[in-house]
Amino acid sequence: MSDKQTLPEKEVEWVARLAYISLTPDETKNYADDLSRVLDYIGELQKVDTSQTEETRQITGLKDIMAKDKVEPTVIDRETYLEQAPMQEQGFIKVKSVFNRE
């Protein structure tokens, strides 16, 4: 197939940074090759004419069963939770930021 393209390694590095994954140069090249093959396959699938195919949402016949939310009193009070938290601030449990890379 002549329209195959290799995913630039810079894009693989960008995705890895977004996912907080460290890659070696060899891993970056390997992932660029692997992801390029995946994207090529997706491109092949997009060429398939599905206009006459009936929409399918569920094939097993199983159904979701949702339980109603039930509010129950807790046996542990707020202060006990706060005492057990590794960090707290102004009466709240404090967690590390997931958005800053510090």
Backbone torsions as a table, in degrees:
resi	resn	phi	psi	omega
1	MET	NA	128.5	-171.9
2	SER	-85.8	-14.5	-176.0
3	ASP	-93.7	14.6	178.4
4	LYS	-70.3	137.6	177.3
5	GLN	-130.6	148.9	176.9
6	THR	-92.4	132.2	177.5
7	LEU	-65.1	127.6	-179.9
8	PRO	-61.1	139.7	-179.5
9	GLU	-60.9	-29.3	177.0
10	LYS	-60.6	-37.1	179.1
11	GLU	-69.5	-37.7	176.8
12	VAL	-63.8	-42.6	178.5
13	GLU	-62.4	-39.5	179.9
14	TRP	-64.0	-46.0	178.6
15	VAL	-63.6	-40.4	178.8
16	ALA	-62.1	-41.3	177.4
17	ARG	-63.0	-41.9	178.5
18	LEU	-60.4	-34.8	-177.9
19	ALA	-91.9	4.3	-178.1
20	TYR	56.3	44.0	178.5
21	ILE	-114.3	130.6	175.8
22	SER	-92.8	129.7	179.0
23	LEU	-122.3	141.9	172.8
24	THR	-77.8	164.4	176.8
25	PRO	-57.1	-38.5	178.3
26	ASP	-65.5	-41.9	178.4
27	GLU	-63.9	-39.9	179.2
28	THR	-60.4	-45.0	179.1
29	LYS	-64.5	-44.4	180.0
30	ASN	-61.8	-43.6	178.9
31	TYR	-66.9	-36.0	177.1
32	ALA	-60.8	-43.9	178.5
33	ASP	-65.4	-46.9	-178.2
34	ASP	-63.3	-47.2	-179.0
35	LEU	-65.9	-32.9	176.6
36	SER	-63.0	-41.4	178.0
37	ARG	-64.9	-39.7	178.0
38	VAL	-62.6	-45.8	-179.8
39	LEU	-64.9	-36.8	176.0
40	ASP	-62.6	-41.9	179.9
41	TYR	-65.5	-41.3	176.7
42	ILE	-60.7	-40.3	176.9
43	GLY	-60.3	-39.5	177.1
44	GLU	-64.9	-42.6	179.6
45	LEU	-63.4	-34.7	-179.3
46	GLN	-68.2	-18.2	179.5
47	LYS	-80.7	-14.8	-177.4
48	VAL	-72.1	131.5	178.4
49	ASP	-78.2	110.7	178.8
50	THR	-110.7	13.6	-175.3
51	SER	-63.4	-26.1	-179.7
52	GLN	-99.7	7.7	-178.5
53	THR	-92.2	130.3	179.8
54	GLU	-71.0	139.6	-179.8
55	GLU	-64.9	135.9	179.0
56	THR	-125.5	130.7	179.3
57	ARG	-114.6	-31.7	-173.6
58	GLN	-151.6	128.4	-175.5
59	ILE	-116.9	-7.9	-174.9
60	THR	-91.4	-18.7	-176.5
61	GLY	84.4	-3.7	178.7
62	LEU	-75.4	152.8	179.0
63	LYS	-124.7	146.4	175.3
64	ASP	-69.9	137.0	174.7
65	ILE	-117.2	115.9	-177.5
66	MET	-102.7	127.3	175.7
67	ALA	-86.3	145.5	177.6
68	LYS	-71.6	143.1	175.3
69	ASP	-64.6	135.0	-179.5
70	LYS	-126.4	116.5	-179.9
71	VAL	-86.5	125.1	178.5
72	GLU	-127.8	147.9	178.5
73	PRO	-67.5	144.0	178.6
74	THR	-86.8	152.7	179.9
75	VAL	-94.2	-9.1	178.9
76	ILE	-109.4	131.5	-178.9
77	ASP	-83.9	164.7	-176.1
78	ARG	-55.2	-43.8	-177.8
79	GLU	-62.0	-36.9	179.0
80	THR	-65.8	-42.6	176.2
81	TYR	-59.7	-46.6	-178.7
82	LEU	-63.6	-38.9	179.2
83	GLU	-63.5	-32.6	-177.8
84	GLN	-84.8	-12.4	-178.6
85	ALA	-73.4	138.9	178.7
86	PRO	-64.8	-32.3	177.5
87	MET	-138.7	145.0	175.3
88	GLN	-147.6	154.5	-179.1
89	GLU	-151.3	125.8	177.2
90	GLN	51.4	42.2	176.9
91	GLY	80.8	11.0	179.1
92	PHE	-124.8	153.0	174.1
93	ILE	-75.1	129.7	-178.9
94	LYS	-103.4	134.9	178.5
95	VAL	-121.6	160.5	178.0
96	LYS	-67.6	146.4	179.0
97	SER	-66.8	139.9	175.9
98	VAL	-98.7	-5.3	-177.3
99	PHE	-102.4	-26.4	179.5
100	ASN	-97.0	141.6	-178.0
101	ARG	-100.6	40.5	-177.4
102	GLU	-90.0	NA	NA
